[in-house]
Amino acid sequence: MTHVVIIGGGATGLSAAFWLRREGVAVTVVEKGIVGWEASGRNGGGATHAVSPLFAEEQRLWPLMDELLGYPTEYQRQRVRIGLSRAQLDLILEGVAIARRQGFIAHELDNRALRELVPFVSERAAGGVLLEYGGHANPQRTLQAYAWAVQDSGGVIQQHTAVGGFETAGGRITAVRTDQGLIGCDVVVLAAGPHTAQLAAKLGIRVPVAAARAEMVVTEPLALIRFGGADGNGVYGRQTLRGNLAYGGGAHEWIDLPDATTPRPVNSPVMQSVAKRVHELFPRVAHARVIRSWAGVVENTPDGRPILDRLSGPDNLVVASMSSVGFGLSPASGRAVAQLATIGRCDFADLSQLRLSRFDGLAADWQHQMGWVPWVHPKEAAA
Ligand SMILES: Cc1cc2nc3c(=O)[nH]c(=O)nc-3n(C[C@H](O)[C@H](O)[C@H](O)COP(=O)(O)OP(=O)(O)OC[C@H]3O[C@@H](n4cnc5c(N)ncnc54)[C@H](O)[C@@H]3O)c2cc1C
């Protein structure tokens, strides 16, 4: 029987494992820490990626996931997007037009209609849009659900096991080298988030991604709004079922990839800026205190799109790097990865624009050219 080894127990790796087990394929997920500890368990929970070739599948699958997985993800369909200014609203409508062209429905809202749906929104808001698609889920619940579903169906999840390299023979990977020993494989899925680049480099493959830190703040619980997902003003997020507003956003901060599993602590100016923009969006609940905040690390490709590709050399390697949009897309990306691992292609979406080869010829110093480099204090730089 084919044995697929998946490196990375985040949303991408676990979803792929889930779909592979549904096909009866033997799966081992190797995770250096615990499942969902990195970006996958720390994100905004948004599932609205209209520019992705996986958008239709993302939207089709989310409403089915609780039943398929057998555990709750707290997925809620629909989302309200708010424009505080006309310019913000126009930008939202540009995104909506992309979804509408694919057959998805959205209703434009004036300030009054907006406030009926989101009572604490600013009275100054130019308007909003109610999306009859998109939506959001609870990342931690979802990751737990994926992991339990994989285990329930006979998949193996090996936590606290770091992959350090590969054994190869005849142009194929024959085993994954871990700090607990070798794991033999027929196919390898590399879904290690920001660490995907370092691991691919061990096979002589360049995966161009830059690591960045993103942050979230969480308020104390408030009265529940209807759809849970309402955002705008440069922040994304949702209201939890308990009533907390959980929001992130703004410019990501480029960082050197930390070796440690836990990203560095939050940075108070970033956190304050997110909190300030949530306050501008929802002035009626500006009294709500921020009770939690955290940071997570995401990887970003030069064009902002994921890399989902079965390579030709080694020909049993699938690269799955989601470039900051990997939570919402995970039901669909995992299904696509499972197909790449088993039949070598995806039969429900055109993934040609997500091939790694689109970056052939990319300048070696692309990160510097784009300005995607960590800031170094002048004193440290001079030392
Ligand atoms: C604050 C924040 C908000 C976000 N908001 C959203 C959002 O609203 N919607 C959305 O779709 N996306 C969002 N994202 C992005 C999303 O979280 C990520 O794109 C997605 O979680 C990536 O999942 P992944 O499984 O590919 O990678 P990860 O979650 O990074 O998982 C990779 C796993 O690989 C493991 N690993 C790494 N190296 C090794 C090794 N050598 N051996 C074994 N295991 C290894 C890691 O420990 C990790 O668990 C957000 C991210 C952050 C940080």
The ligand as an SDF file (V2000), in Angstrom:
LIG
                    3D

 53 58  0  0  0  0  0  0  0  0999 V2000
   -2.3140   36.1110   12.8130 C   0  0  0  0  0  0  0  0  0  0  0  0
   -2.6520   35.3310   11.5660 C   0  0  0  0  0  0  0  0  0  0  0  0
   -3.8870   35.5210   10.9590 C   0  0  0  0  0  0  0  0  0  0  0  0
   -4.2310   34.7860    9.7940 C   0  0  0  0  0  0  0  0  0  0  0  0
   -5.5020   34.8730    9.3100 N   0  0  0  0  0  0  0  0  0  0  0  0
   -5.9050   34.0320    8.3060 C   0  0  0  0  0  0  0  0  0  0  0  0
   -7.2620   33.9980    7.9070 C   0  0  0  0  0  0  0  0  0  0  0  0
   -8.1170   34.6970    8.4350 O   0  0  0  0  0  0  0  0  0  0  0  0
   -7.6000   33.1350    6.9020 N   0  0  0  0  0  0  0  0  0  0  0  0
   -6.6750   32.3060    6.2950 C   0  0  0  0  0  0  0  0  0  0  0  0
   -7.0380   31.5550    5.3840 O   0  0  0  0  0  0  0  0  0  0  0  0
   -5.3840   32.3060    6.6960 N   0  0  0  0  0  0  0  0  0  0  0  0
   -4.9780   33.1320    7.6840 C   0  0  0  0  0  0  0  0  0  0  0  0
   -3.6800   33.1150    8.1090 N   0  0  0  0  0  0  0  0  0  0  0  0
   -2.7120   32.2440    7.4160 C   0  0  0  0  0  0  0  0  0  0  0  0
   -2.8980   30.7920    7.7980 C   0  0  0  0  0  0  0  0  0  0  0  0
   -2.9220   30.6620    9.1960 O   0  0  0  0  0  0  0  0  0  0  0  0
   -1.7620   29.9640    7.2030 C   0  0  0  0  0  0  0  0  0  0  0  0
   -1.6350   30.2180    5.8010 O   0  0  0  0  0  0  0  0  0  0  0  0
   -2.0450   28.4770    7.3820 C   0  0  0  0  0  0  0  0  0  0  0  0
   -2.3490   28.1880    8.7250 O   0  0  0  0  0  0  0  0  0  0  0  0
   -0.8600   27.6690    6.9080 C   0  0  0  0  0  0  0  0  0  0  0  0
   -1.0750   26.3300    7.2870 O   0  0  0  0  0  0  0  0  0  0  0  0
    0.0660   25.2760    7.0310 P   0  0  0  0  0  0  0  0  0  0  0  0
   -0.4220   23.9900    7.5680 O   0  0  0  0  0  0  0  0  0  0  0  0
    0.4280   25.3260    5.5810 O   0  0  0  0  0  0  0  0  0  0  0  0
    1.3290   25.8350    7.8160 O   0  0  0  0  0  0  0  0  0  0  0  0
    1.5800   25.9390    9.4420 P   0  0  0  0  0  0  0  0  0  0  0  0
    0.3580   26.2490   10.1860 O   0  0  0  0  0  0  0  0  0  0  0  0
    2.7490   26.8700    9.5770 O   0  0  0  0  0  0  0  0  0  0  0  0
    2.0020   24.4770    9.7890 O   0  0  0  0  0  0  0  0  0  0  0  0
    3.2340   23.9400    9.4060 C   0  0  0  0  0  0  0  0  0  0  0  0
    3.6260   22.9160   10.4470 C   0  0  0  0  0  0  0  0  0  0  0  0
    4.8590   22.3180   10.0530 O   0  0  0  0  0  0  0  0  0  0  0  0
    5.6000   22.0550   11.2080 C   0  0  0  0  0  0  0  0  0  0  0  0
    7.0170   21.9310   10.8550 N   0  0  0  0  0  0  0  0  0  0  0  0
    7.8510   22.9050   10.4140 C   0  0  0  0  0  0  0  0  0  0  0  0
    9.0800   22.4130   10.2250 N   0  0  0  0  0  0  0  0  0  0  0  0
    9.0350   21.1020   10.5420 C   0  0  0  0  0  0  0  0  0  0  0  0
    9.9930   20.0600   10.5720 C   0  0  0  0  0  0  0  0  0  0  0  0
   11.2800   20.2840   10.2410 N   0  0  0  0  0  0  0  0  0  0  0  0
    9.5990   18.8240   10.9710 N   0  0  0  0  0  0  0  0  0  0  0  0
    8.3080   18.5920   11.3230 C   0  0  0  0  0  0  0  0  0  0  0  0
    7.3610   19.5510   11.3310 N   0  0  0  0  0  0  0  0  0  0  0  0
    7.7020   20.7850   10.9400 C   0  0  0  0  0  0  0  0  0  0  0  0
    5.3290   23.2700   12.1040 C   0  0  0  0  0  0  0  0  0  0  0  0
    5.6050   22.9990   13.4680 O   0  0  0  0  0  0  0  0  0  0  0  0
    3.8740   23.5480   11.8210 C   0  0  0  0  0  0  0  0  0  0  0  0
    3.0010   22.9390   12.7600 O   0  0  0  0  0  0  0  0  0  0  0  0
   -3.2850   33.8620    9.2420 C   0  0  0  0  0  0  0  0  0  0  0  0
   -2.0470   33.6570    9.8700 C   0  0  0  0  0  0  0  0  0  0  0  0
   -1.7300   34.3840   11.0290 C   0  0  0  0  0  0  0  0  0  0  0  0
   -0.4120   34.1280   11.7080 C   0  0  0  0  0  0  0  0  0  0  0  0
  1  2  1  0
  2  3  1  0
  2 52  2  0
  3  4  2  0
  4  5  1  0
  4 50  1  0
  5  6  2  0
  6  7  1  0
  6 13  1  0
  7  8  2  0
  7  9  1  0
  9 10  1  0
 10 11  2  0
 10 12  1  0
 12 13  2  0
 13 14  1  0
 14 15  1  0
 14 50  1  0
 15 16  1  0
 16 17  1  0
 16 18  1  0
 18 19  1  0
 18 20  1  0
 20 21  1  0
 20 22  1  0
 22 23  1  0
 23 24  1  0
 24 25  2  0
 24 26  1  0
 24 27  1  0
 27 28  1  0
 28 29  2  0
 28 30  1  0
 28 31  1  0
 31 32  1  0
 32 33  1  0
 33 34  1  0
 33 48  1  0
 34 35  1  0
 35 36  1  0
 35 46  1  0
 36 37  1  0
 36 45  1  0
 37 38  2  0
 38 39  1  0
 39 40  1  0
 39 45  2  0
 40 41  1  0
 40 42  2  0
 42 43  1  0
 43 44  2  0
 44 45  1  0
 46 47  1  0
 46 48  1  0
 48 49  1  0
 50 51  2  0
 51 52  1  0
 52 53  1  0
M  END
$$$$
